[in-house]
Amino acid sequence: MIAAARQGDPVACRELGRRYLHGTDGFPRHQRTALSYLTSPATRSSPEAALILVEGLTLEELLLTGHEATLRQVAVSGNHQAQIRVAAWLLVRHGDSEDARAWLSVCADSGNVVARESLSALQSEASVTIASSLLALHCGANGSDIARLNAIAARKALDSGEPSDAVRCVGSIAALAPLPTHDLAEITLSILDLASAGQLSLGSIPTSWIETCLRCASDRGDPRAHYYLGRAMCSIPSGRLAPRQLTLQPNLRWGSALLLRSADGGLDEAWLHLYCLHAASKSSVANPPLARVFLEKAARRGHRSAQRILGALLLGEAVDMVRTEKAVSWLHLAAESGDSEATGLLETLVVRPDGRDAEACEVLSEIRSRDPLIASRLLLARHFGLTKREATLVDPAMGQRSWGLVVERNPYFVKPGLRAARAVPILSAAARRSLHWAASIYQDAGPPADAADSDVWEKRIKRMNRVIKKHHVEPSLFFANITSDALEIMRGGPRWATSQRARLKSALSFNDHELAGKEAAESGPIKLEISHRRRVRSSSD
């Protein structure tokens, strides 16, 4: 018989398939071998082989092995068992439908008692109960079998773009109250993804079931489950989902631990949630130093709000150029991403030029042909708001940064407020072009002279004055007219933070209120402002 089946004999293939499927007549039960014979080219179009498949496999096995079409084929041929199975599957997959009623009517007309009872129950709008009773009475299924069928239906509904059917199937599973499997937890997470984006309602799925599925997936190390459950326990909404829809009882400490695990798992948004929770003064997990660590993590992962807040905090604390440059670089990254608050903070570090661009361009075109080095300094002074002293001091090639320009320190300035270095950010494309042009000119000119040398400094001043006098340049057209006190404030630090109190408070808050839980949303920005004022006083002392 085996030799004949290998030669393609359809009768031998069907018989071997039947024996392997049932494990009879001296053959072991082996489903894979049975299916290989019953679906071979010799028996692929055989009604007898299809009938053997339907009678030898349960409804769940038929669906998992991809033989739904075979089941329908046998049902169309008039097999009552196949017809009831098709009706049962339609009830589980689509709920009460005309197609399911049609199959049940065919069976009821043939005298099938189960089909009649099912139709009667359908008229009382108890479709889920019908599917359950139908499977239990006719197929000998128990609650776990029905739950597995609903899980298969939910997965197929998600794959075919019918999430509302998936919600109904999961609701039916939850009503049977089995313990969730890994597959059910994955299905629930997929439903939560759609629901959090506002594309779906959770319907009749109870919160207890959702929390159990999230715990199951969390125990397996799923970062998404950590994230959903952690946010809910910290009273943080997950998109359109309220925390009470995901958990029955909040737990801030446990939620923080889950958020940390999700952040380590690659969900970078969790770092910012952790920062909000630990920076909030009224939070039971408040820890400002740890909050700063989380903020830096979020900023390095490219979160715009974290970059803005970190830059604002560092700029208010800045007591040297290293911290100032770091602060401006973070603010520049946030501004490049479209953060208007970060752009506003950067604007406080630059003296904006007047509107006489055409006049300045005409003067520069005359100077550029004769002395491009001086022309480049004048252009930098206009676009970066430099004073005359800073314009003669700055070395474009050495001071160029990705975010702007650094004017180095000169010990020969008389006033201490004018000696310190200053970081000036780029605020426009024209400023970036002028910096690149000036840097290229000075790089081609060779090694720079030491501007801190008094002789070099005096020569630059005299050269600048000669050019200005020769071309009748109005100083206010290029150089910033600002006091040393105002210039000191623009270097950042405690005095800058005091002068920009209102703007700084706005920049330290979050535009996205979903990022903070109830406690953090109420007290997070206030805590940051208080801690900032303390740093300002200690730095001033």
Order of alpha helices (4+ residues) and beta strands (2+ residues): alpha-alpha-alpha-alpha-alpha-alpha-alpha-alpha-alpha-alpha-alpha-alpha-alpha-alpha-alpha-alpha-alpha-alpha-alpha-alpha-alpha-alpha-alpha-alpha-alpha-beta-alpha-beta-alpha-alpha-alpha-alpha-alpha-alpha
